[in-house]
Amino acid sequence: MARRGWFVYCNGRRDLERFDCRLEFRVAMLPYDGDDSWVEPALAAMRETLEAPAAPPPAARCEYCAWARRAAGAPA
């Protein structure tokens, strides 16, 4: 399986003298070597959580858990 992906990076040119109702861009292809070995275990953990009979306890350092507690009227 290929590990290399590509980002297409486009940046509008601001060095041109006139606009003339036309946008021009500099385009570059940026290589990215990634690691997707974490994806399958993460998907399995997500499925396990979704199929669990009860929600997991809120994490003390999770900003979303703190928001949910405040929304429910509990102290953060």
N, C-alpha and C positions, 0 to 999 in steps of 0.2 A: 504494500500500500504506500502510495506517495505521501510524504510528510510535508512537501513544499506546496505552499499556497501563494497566491499573489494578491496584492492590493493595487488597485488602479488609483493613482493619486493625481488629481487635477487641480491646478492652481491658476486662478484668473490672472491674466497679465495686467499689471498696473504701469508698465513701463512704456506703453504705446502713447503716441502723441495725441491721437484722437479716438473717440469711442465709435462714431458713425453707426450707431444702433447695432453693433456687432460685438459679441464677447469672444475673446480669444483666450485659450488656455494652454498652459504647458502641461503635458501629460507624462507621467512616469509610471513604470511598473516596478513595484517594490516587492522583492521576494520575502516570504515569511516561512520559516521552518517551524512547524508546530508539533505538538505532542498530544494526541487524542486518547492516550491510554487511560485517562481518567473518566472518559465519557461513559463507557458501559457500567463500571461500578457505581457511578453517580446516578445513572438511570435506574439501576437495580435498587439503590437506596431510596430513591424517590418513590418508586412503585411500592416498596415495602411500607414506607410512611403513609402513602395514600390508602393502602389496603388495611392498615392497622385499625383495630377497633376503636382506638381513642387517639386524639391528637397528641403529639409529643409535648412535654412541658416547655414553657417559654425559656429561652436562653437569657441569662442575666445580661450579656453584652450585646444582644441583638437589638438594633434600632427599631426594627419592625415590631418585635414583641413588645417593646416599651410603648410604641405608638398604640398597639392594640389594647394594652392594659389601660392606657390613658383614655382611649376611646370608650372603653367599657366602664370608666369611672373609677378604676383602681389606681392607686399611686404608682408612678413609674419606678 
